[in-house]
Amino acid sequence: MPEIAYVNGEFLPLERAMVHVEDRGFQFADAVYEVIRTYRGKPFAIDEHLGRLFRSLEGIRLRHAFMADDLKALIAEAVQRAGFAESVIYLQVTRGRAPRHRGIPSQSEPTLVITVREFHSVAHLRETGVSVITVPDNRWARCDIKTVALLANVLAYHAAREAGAHDAVFIEPDGSVSEATAGNVFVVIENRLSTPPKGPKILSGVTRDKVLQATRSAGIEAREEQITKADLFKTEEVFLTSTTAEIVPVIAVDRRKVGAGKPGPVAARVYQQFVRMFVQK
């Protein structure tokens, strides 16, 4: 089955998809994006994902003429054309083609790109757990806008892999935890679940919000509050959440064991409730 791309009005095989060399997404990372997965072939939480996309577009003042329903129709057609049992959908909007200059062009048409690839499950990570390292958070101050300017995330992830870890967690200068390179962070202390609050320091994940709902529905106290690097070393459990991985337990931070050093019961209970509420419905 083919990996499909849509670029500015045309569906084509992914390997043939191209944008202009002067596209501002390529030259300035002047673009935003979303990643959506399917369950049983249907895009999950598409309204929430597209709502965040439009907030990101507003955040970088990128003018556009399309509406959410336009994107839903394009995504549905792309998924149908690809024909995978389950898919990962990547959606990117750039400010478009313009002569290279740091000024925002007065006239430019956005570039809209959608790709569809086959989804490959990482469910085994819920059974084994993963290790992470901590790194200083040297990203820009508007992490709540989902831009393609991800070089700091790329380098942090590379540092984690070089250290034999699965991912990296960003730590602010004051010692507070922000997020992982592609997911949100949760900790369990005395059977209470905590995750950093919404704001400019994190990208508030769609899965993060669903996990909070599932947690409370399961009768577990959940708070959005500041957590610190020190908390990572005294917590009973740590786990990460993201669109493609859902919930992944963390069993070691900076080579120090978390709790019993294996996936914990709270993460398992929350995941089971997440599946009941949002996947099996």
C-alpha positions in Angstrom: 0.0 0.0 0.0 1.4 3.5 -0.8 2.6 6.2 1.5 0.5 9.2 0.3 1.3 12.9 0.2 -0.9 15.9 -0.5 0.8 19.1 -1.5 -1.2 22.2 -2.4 -4.1 20.6 -4.1 -2.4 17.4 -5.5 -2.3 13.8 -4.1 0.8 11.9 -5.1 3.2 9.2 -3.9 5.2 10.4 -0.9 8.6 10.0 -2.8 7.4 12.5 -5.4 6.2 15.1 -3.0 8.2 18.4 -3.1 8.1 22.0 -2.0 9.9 25.0 -3.5 13.5 25.8 -2.3 12.2 29.2 -1.2 9.4 27.9 0.9 9.6 29.6 4.3 9.0 26.4 6.1 12.3 25.1 4.7 14.3 28.4 5.1 13.0 29.8 8.4 11.0 26.9 10.0 8.1 29.4 9.5 5.5 26.6 9.8 3.3 24.7 12.2 2.2 21.0 12.2 0.1 18.3 13.8 0.4 14.6 14.1 -2.8 12.5 14.2 -3.1 8.7 14.5 -6.0 6.5 13.6 -7.9 3.8 15.6 -9.8 1.3 13.4 -8.9 3.5 10.5 -10.5 6.7 11.8 -8.5 9.8 12.9 -8.4 10.1 16.7 -9.5 13.3 18.4 -9.4 15.2 15.1 -11.3 18.2 16.4 -8.8 18.7 19.2 -5.8 18.3 16.9 -7.2 20.7 14.3 -8.2 23.2 17.1 -4.6 23.2 18.2 -3.4 23.6 14.6 -5.5 26.7 14.2 -4.3 28.1 17.5 -0.7 27.6 16.3 -1.5 29.3 13.0 -2.9 32.2 14.9 0.1 32.2 17.2 2.5 32.8 14.3 0.1 35.0 12.4 -0.1 32.8 9.4 -3.1 33.8 7.2 -5.1 31.0 5.5 -8.4 30.5 3.7 -9.1 26.9 4.7 -11.4 25.7 7.4 -11.4 22.7 9.7 -13.9 20.9 7.5 -11.7 21.3 4.5 -8.8 19.7 6.3 -11.0 16.9 7.6 -12.0 16.1 4.0 -8.5 16.1 2.8 -7.3 13.9 5.7 -10.1 11.4 5.1 -9.2 11.1 1.4 -5.5 10.7 2.1 -6.2 8.0 4.6 -8.5 6.2 2.2 -6.0 6.5 -0.7 -3.2 5.0 1.5 -5.4 2.1 2.6 -3.4 1.2 5.7 -5.2 -0.6 8.6 -3.9 2.1 10.9 -2.1 5.3 9.9 0.0 8.2 11.2 -1.2 11.5 9.6 1.3 14.4 9.4 -0.2 17.8 8.6 2.0 20.9 8.0 1.2 24.4 7.0 4.0 26.8 6.0 3.8 30.5 5.2 4.6 29.5 1.6 7.0 30.5 -1.1 8.6 34.0 -1.0 12.1 35.5 -1.7 14.3 34.8 1.3 14.0 37.7 3.8 13.3 37.7 7.5 10.3 40.0 7.0 6.9 38.3 6.8 5.8 38.7 3.1 2.7 40.8 2.5 1.7 38.4 -0.3 2.2 34.7 0.0 0.1 31.6 -0.3 0.4 29.0 2.5 1.9 25.6 1.6 -0.3 22.8 2.9 1.2 19.3 3.2 -0.4 16.1 4.4 1.4 12.8 4.6 0.0 9.4 5.5 2.3 6.5 6.7 1.5 3.2 8.1 1.2 3.2 11.9 3.6 0.8 13.8 2.7 0.1 17.4 5.1 0.6 20.2 2.9 -1.2 22.7 5.8 -3.3 23.8 7.2 -0.2 25.6 4.3 -0.3 28.0 5.5 -3.8 29.1 9.2 -3.1 29.4 9.3 0.6 30.3 11.9 3.1 29.1 14.8 5.1 30.5 15.2 8.8 30.0 17.9 11.5 30.6 17.4 15.1 31.7 18.7 18.0 29.6 18.6 21.8 30.0 15.6 23.4 28.3 17.1 25.7 25.8 14.2 26.0 23.4 12.3 29.2 22.5 9.7 30.6 25.0 6.5 29.6 23.1 6.5 25.8 23.3 2.7 25.9 23.3 2.9 26.8 19.6 3.5 23.6 17.6 6.1 24.8 15.2 8.5 22.8 13.0 11.5 24.5 14.7 12.5 21.3 16.5 16.3 21.4 16.4 16.6 21.6 20.2 14.3 18.5 20.4 16.4 16.7 17.8 19.6 17.3 19.6 18.2 16.4 23.0 16.7 13.1 21.6 20.1 12.4 19.9 21.9 12.9 23.3 19.4 10.5 24.9 20.1 7.8 22.3 23.8 8.3 22.6 23.4 7.7 26.4 21.5 4.5 25.8 18.2 6.1 26.8 14.8 6.2 25.0 14.2 10.0 25.4 15.1 13.2 27.1 13.2 15.4 29.5 13.7 19.1 29.4 14.5 20.9 32.7 14.0 24.6 33.2 16.8 26.8 34.9 14.7 26.8 38.1 14.7 23.0 38.2 11.1 22.5 37.0 10.2 19.9 34.5 8.7 21.0 31.2 8.2 18.0 28.9 10.0 15.3 26.9 11.2 15.8 23.3 7.8 14.6 21.9 5.5 14.0 24.8 4.2 15.2 28.2 5.5 14.0 31.6 3.4 12.6 34.4 4.6 11.6 37.9 2.9 9.6 40.7 3.6 10.6 44.3 1.5 9.1 47.1 -1.0 7.8 44.5 -1.6 11.3 43.2 -0.9 12.0 39.5 0.8 15.3 38.6 1.8 16.9 35.3 3.1 20.3 34.5 0.4 22.9 33.9 -0.6 24.3 30.5 1.3 27.4 29.4 4.1 28.5 27.1 6.7 26.1 28.5 4.9 23.0 27.2 3.0 21.8 24.2 -0.2 20.6 25.8 -0.8 17.2 24.2 -4.2 16.0 23.1 -3.4 12.6 24.6 -2.3 14.4 27.8 -5.8 15.9 28.2 -7.4 12.5 27.5 -5.1 10.9 30.1 -6.2 13.4 32.7 -9.8 12.7 32.0 -9.1 8.9 32.2 -7.2 9.4 35.4 -10.0 11.2 37.2 -12.6 8.8 35.8 -10.6 5.9 37.3 -10.9 7.6 40.7 -7.3 8.7 40.9 -6.5 12.3 42.0 -4.8 14.3 39.2 -3.3 17.7 39.4 -1.8 20.1 36.8 1.1 21.6 38.9 4.8 22.2 38.7 7.0 19.2 39.2 10.7 19.4 39.6 13.7 17.4 38.6 14.0 16.3 42.3 10.5 14.9 42.0 11.6 12.6 39.3 14.0 10.9 41.7 11.5 10.4 44.6 8.4 9.6 42.6 6.7 6.1 42.6 6.1 6.2 38.9 6.9 8.4 35.8 5.3 8.0 32.5 5.2 9.9 29.1 2.2 10.5 26.9 2.0 11.2 23.2 -0.3 10.6 20.2 1.6 7.6 18.8 2.8 6.0 22.0 -0.2 6.8 24.2 1.3 6.0 27.7 4.9 4.8 28.2 6.2 4.1 31.7 9.7 5.4 32.6 11.7 3.0 34.7 14.9 5.1 35.0 15.9 8.8 35.0 19.6 9.6 34.5 20.4 6.0 35.2 18.6 6.1 38.5 15.8 3.7 39.1 12.2 5.0 39.3 10.2 3.3 42.0 10.6 -0.4 41.7 12.4 0.0 38.4 9.5 -1.5 36.4 6.2 -0.2 34.9 3.9 0.6 37.7 0.2 -0.1 38.6 -1.0 3.5 38.2 0.2 3.8 34.6 -1.4 0.5 33.8 -4.7 1.4 35.4 -4.8 4.8 33.7 -4.0 3.2 30.3 -6.8 0.7 30.8 -9.3 3.5 31.5 -7.9 5.5 28.5 -8.6 2.5 26.2 -12.1 2.0 27.6 -13.0 5.7 27.3 -11.4 6.7 24.0 -10.3 3.7 22.0 -13.0 1.1 22.4 -16.0 3.5 22.2 
